[in-house]
Amino acid sequence: MQGDDFVEHRRVSIALTAAGALAAAGGLLVFFVFAPGMASNCREAFPDLAFLFWPGLISVWIIAAVYLAAMVFYFRIVHRIGKDRSFCTENAREMRFIACCMGTAGLLWLLVLLLPHLIWHIRFGPAWLWFIMASLASFAVAILAWGLGFLLRRAVSFKEENDLTI
């Protein structure tokens, strides 16, 4: 029975690792292929805003770094799941870190959208929807991670109480 549980944890860990790798590959594509291409197109289409090319690209790469930090915590949790340590304090704490990273990313998307508008009175047209969607998606994942972290903390305390009574 114990061996079957380990195999199941391992299987779940492999599936979660594959999903995380797919998300990371998509992120690399978006942040380091699509975003620079879009920034180049915008620089050519709007030469008067060419001065925003590098600040905009660097801002997007900072957001990518925040997402990368969240992915590191995610893969650490997945590694522990594979070792049958799903309900541990470290996982609960790292879910909270993921929530903070994703909330920070959501705020950064809003700043990238609002600062050029407030400082230079630049209007993005329909492109603002992409920034809002990225921000809302980041906030949604932050809330989910925060909720899962809360549930994990509760599960860890129940597990510790059970371990003490047995």
C-alpha positions in Angstrom: 0.0 0.0 0.0 2.8 2.4 0.9 4.6 1.8 -2.4 1.4 2.5 -4.3 1.1 5.9 -2.6 4.6 6.8 -3.4 4.1 5.8 -7.1 0.9 7.9 -7.1 2.7 10.9 -5.6 5.5 10.5 -8.1 2.9 10.4 -11.0 1.2 13.6 -9.8 4.6 15.2 -9.4 5.6 14.3 -13.0 2.3 15.7 -14.3 2.7 18.9 -12.3 6.3 19.3 -13.5 5.2 18.8 -17.1 2.4 21.4 -16.7 4.9 23.8 -15.1 7.4 23.3 -17.8 4.8 24.0 -20.5 3.8 27.2 -18.7 7.4 28.2 -18.4 8.0 27.6 -22.1 5.0 29.7 -22.9 6.2 32.4 -20.7 9.6 32.4 -22.3 8.0 32.6 -25.7 5.7 35.5 -24.7 8.3 37.5 -22.7 11.4 37.0 -24.9 10.1 36.5 -28.4 6.6 38.0 -28.6 7.1 41.0 -26.4 10.4 42.2 -28.1 8.7 41.7 -31.5 5.7 43.7 -30.5 7.9 46.4 -29.0 9.9 46.6 -32.3 6.7 46.8 -34.3 5.4 49.6 -32.0 8.7 51.5 -32.3 8.4 51.4 -36.1 4.7 52.3 -36.2 5.0 55.1 -33.6 8.5 56.7 -34.0 7.6 59.6 -31.6 7.3 57.0 -28.9 10.5 55.1 -29.7 12.0 56.4 -26.5 9.7 54.0 -24.6 11.2 50.9 -26.4 13.8 50.0 -23.7 11.9 51.1 -20.6 8.9 49.2 -21.8 10.9 46.1 -22.6 12.8 46.2 -19.3 9.5 46.6 -17.5 8.1 43.5 -19.1 11.3 41.6 -18.3 11.0 42.7 -14.7 7.5 41.2 -14.7 9.0 38.0 -16.2 11.4 37.8 -13.4 8.6 38.0 -10.8 6.8 35.2 -12.7 10.1 33.2 -12.7 10.3 33.6 -8.9 6.8 32.2 -8.6 7.7 29.3 -10.9 10.8 28.5 -8.7 8.5 28.2 -5.6 6.0 26.1 -7.7 8.7 23.6 -8.7 9.9 23.4 -5.2 6.4 22.5 -4.0 6.1 19.9 -6.9 9.4 18.4 -5.9 8.1 17.9 -2.3 4.9 16.4 -3.6 7.0 13.8 -5.4 8.7 12.9 -2.2 5.3 12.4 -0.4 5.7 15.7 1.5 2.5 17.4 0.2 1.3 18.7 3.6 4.2 20.5 5.1 4.8 23.9 6.4 7.3 24.7 3.6 4.6 24.2 0.9 2.1 26.4 2.8 4.8 29.1 3.1 5.8 28.9 -0.5 2.1 29.1 -1.7 2.0 32.4 0.2 5.2 33.4 -1.6 3.6 32.5 -5.0 0.6 34.6 -4.0 2.8 37.5 -3.3 4.7 37.1 -6.5 1.5 36.9 -8.6 0.0 39.9 -6.8 3.1 41.9 -7.4 3.0 40.9 -11.1 -0.6 42.1 -11.3 0.3 45.4 -9.8 3.3 45.8 -12.2 1.1 45.2 -15.2 -1.2 48.0 -14.0 1.8 50.3 -13.5 3.1 49.5 -17.0 -0.3 50.4 -18.3 -0.9 53.5 -16.2 2.5 55.2 -15.9 2.9 56.1 -19.6 -0.6 57.4 -19.6 -0.2 59.5 -16.5 3.3 60.8 -17.4 3.1 61.3 -21.1 -0.6 61.2 -21.7 -0.2 58.2 -24.0 -3.3 56.3 -24.9 -2.9 52.6 -25.7 -6.1 52.1 -27.6 -7.3 48.6 -27.5 -3.9 47.3 -26.4 -4.9 48.3 -22.8 -7.1 45.2 -22.7 -4.0 42.9 -22.8 -2.5 44.7 -19.8 -5.8 44.5 -17.9 -6.2 40.8 -18.8 -2.6 40.0 -17.7 -3.2 42.0 -14.5 -6.5 40.2 -13.7 -5.1 36.8 -14.5 -2.1 37.5 -12.1 -4.5 38.7 -9.4 -6.7 35.6 -9.9 -3.7 33.2 -9.5 -2.6 35.2 -6.5 -6.0 34.7 -4.8 -6.0 31.0 -5.7 -2.5 30.5 -4.3 -3.3 32.5 -1.2 -6.5 30.3 -0.7 -4.5 27.1 -1.3 -1.8 28.2 1.1 -4.5 28.8 3.7 -5.9 25.3 3.2 -2.4 23.8 3.3 -1.7 25.5 6.6 -4.9 24.1 8.0 -4.1 20.6 6.6 -0.6 20.8 8.2 -2.0 21.7 11.6 -4.5 18.8 11.3 -1.7 16.4 10.3 0.4 17.5 13.2 -2.5 17.0 15.6 -3.1 13.6 14.2 0.6 12.7 14.4 0.6 13.7 18.1 -2.5 11.6 19.0 -1.3 8.4 17.3 
